[in-house]
Amino acid sequence: QVQLVESGGGLVQPGGSLRLSCAASGSIFRFAVLGWYRQAPGKQRELVATITNGHSTNYADSVKGRFAISRDNTKNTVYLQMNSLKLEDTAVYYCNANIGGNYWGQGTQVTVSS
């Protein structure tokens, strides 16, 4: 069983930055493909970024060049550095771990507003 806890969300002005963290329980963390997803009001949950256990990354076109996903297997933590935030980045951000099953965190709210 893998448990995921996100943190780091909040209110930021357009053009600002935030760093999300997701701490995981379970020794199998280092084998998992990890990802960040987001869901805006009235919209479906969408992929933001993923990172494999080999540190290969993949990004949604809408965040390429602005967001960066990384992982620290020694801390069982995955991060999402978000720069140049836009109004349309407002959403609840969810951490995901895919390892013999799909596991989700509870989500953290990111609000971009002036």
N, C-alpha and C positions, 0 to 999 in steps of 0.2 A: 504494500500500500504506500502511495506517495501522497503527502500533503504539501500544499503550496500556499504560501502567504505573501501577498503583494504589499508593497509600501512605496511611498514617495509621490503619490498623486497630490494634486492641489490646484490652486487657482494661479494662473500666470497670464501675463499680458502677451499679446501677439509679438512674435520675435524673440520671446524668452525661451528659457530652457528648463527642463526637468529631468531628473534621473529616477527611473523606476527600478525597484529591486524586487526579486521574488526568491524567498528562501524556501528550500525544500527539505523535507525529511526523507530518510531512506538512503541506503548505501548504493542503490542502483542509479542514483541521480546521474552519475557521470556517464552512463551509457545511453541516456535519453536524448532524443531530439527535443529541444526546448523551443518554445515560441511565445510570442506576444500577439494577442488578438485584441480587437476593440469593438465596441458596440455603441453606436450613437443612438439617441432617442428615435424610435420609429424605423430604425434600420437593422439589417441583419448583422450578425457578428462577422467581422472580416479579419483576414490575416494581416498582421503588420510586419512581422519579421520572424525568422526561424534561425536556429543555429544547431548544427549537428555535434556529435561528440568529437568529431574531428575539427570543429570550429569553422566549418563551412557555413556561410550565411546566405540568406535569401530575404529580399525586401519587397514589399508592395511598391508599385511604381510611385504612389502618392507620397511616400516617405523617403525614397532613395535620395541620398546626399544630405539628409537632415537628421535621420535617426541612425543609431548604431546599437546593435545587440551584441552582448558579450556574456561570457560565463566564467565562473571561478569554481572549478570542481572541488577545490580544497575547502571552500566555504558552502558548497551546495547551493550556490546562488547564481541566478541569471539576472542580467541588467538590461535596461533599455535607456540609452541616453537620447534625449529628444531635444534637438536644437531648432531654432528658427520656427517655433511653433506657430500654427495658423489657427484661425477660428474653427476651421473644419476638422481639426485634430481633437476637438472636444468629444469625449466619449468615456465610457468605463473601459479600462484596460485590464485584460485578463492574461494571466500567465498559464501556459500549457506545457505539460510534459507527456511525451508519447514514448512509453516503454512497456510493452506487453499490455497496453491499455491506454486510454486517454484520460489524463488527470487535469483538473482545472482549479485555479485559485478562486477566491471569492470576489476578486475585482477591486480596482482602485480608480476613483474618479479623477479625471483630468479635465479641467475647464480652462479654456483659453478665451479670455475676454478682456476688453479694454474698459 
